[in-house]
Amino acid sequence: MSTFDDSLLDDPDALADADSSLRHLAEAGGRIRVEWESAQTAVAGLAADDRPRAVVVVGPDSRLIRALLEPVCPVPFMAWPTAGLPGWVGPLDLVVVLAPELAQPDLIATAHEAVRRGAELVVACGDTSPLVEHAGSSATTFLTTRTEDGLAAAVVVAAALHRRGLGPEVDPEQVAQALDDVAVACSPHVDLASNPGKDFALAAADSQVLLWGGTTLASRASRRVAEALREATGRPALAADADALLPVLASAVPRDPFADPFLDGDPDRSLLVIFDDLVDEPWIRQSRGELVAAAERQDIRVIELGCDGGSDLSRYAALRQRGLYGAAYIALGRGLFSRRSDRWI
């Protein structure tokens, strides 16, 4: 396994190797604007006066839509993870298909089944997608995607479901601005001393990382970041709820206070990362307190990833993006970009 070299985080040549991935992260806000501009007319054509019996969402990021809508949706809501549809779906129901990238055969079959049953459809896909042919009907609204960005498509779909009276108000520009703010703070041109993305990379690069978010959306952000950390570090990274993390923290080997970190190393040290999306509920405070106390008993470092406010979706996007920047800087410090010609993340 390659070692992590923090000097590469401010090295111009290394940063040039990572330009494609870092640029992709920096352009996340712009992709939301592109998708929203493309879909605005279609979204404006939706109405809230004919409420469906239930909503079924399929495709990538369907669980993100569920996490956003479930607390306020006035009808039953389901994120459906498999091909096909529940047997009860029919003309009274709304099916949402998220397929900003090339649609897989199971998504095409699911959309075709929704049309066959007469359900209302909202489909987010490219204008050359096979879904255009298989999902077309008088009850279908296409939200044409341009960037193949899953988060951007999810933002547009969430705005469309608000227009149908099924979810909270979503301001795509606010979400885009939150991502722009993270891009400025975590820019490769901001040096290590004041860059939160690089600082997170330093903490997580050589650690066994445990991630926790108190709310459903913060938890989803932690899981997405854990995926990126596993790829960047080659180490396990566990995102889970407090009940699952507490036994892991309790079993961690305490740090040896007499060990020389330069001579002995500490490859098995743990790190607890708290995803704070500014929601202050008693049960969140309790779980957070239990986790921090357990970490302190084992002398495990605790760090926080935070956000600057805004809507639920804006805060989720900012948390996720801060973590993804950290993972990208870990990959940079391990020299992964110099060995690959494609974008890493």
Secondary structure, DSSP 8 states (H G I E B T S, - for coil): -----GGGGG-HHHHHHTHHHHHHHHTHHHHHHHHHHHHHHHHHT--SSS--S-EEEESTTHHHHHHHHTTT-SS-EEEE-SSS--TT--TT-EEEEEESSS--HHHHHHHHHHHHHT-EEEEEEETTSTHHHHS-STTEEEEEESS--HHHHHHHHHHHHHHTTSS----HHHHHHHHHHHHHHT-TTS-GGG-HHHHHHHHHTTSEEEEEESSHHHHHHHHHHHHHHHHHHSS-EEE--HHHHHHHHHHS----TT--TTTT--TT-EEEEEE--S---HHHHHHHHHHHHHHHHTT-EEEEE-----SHHHHHHHHHHHHHHHHHHHHHHTT-GGG-SS---
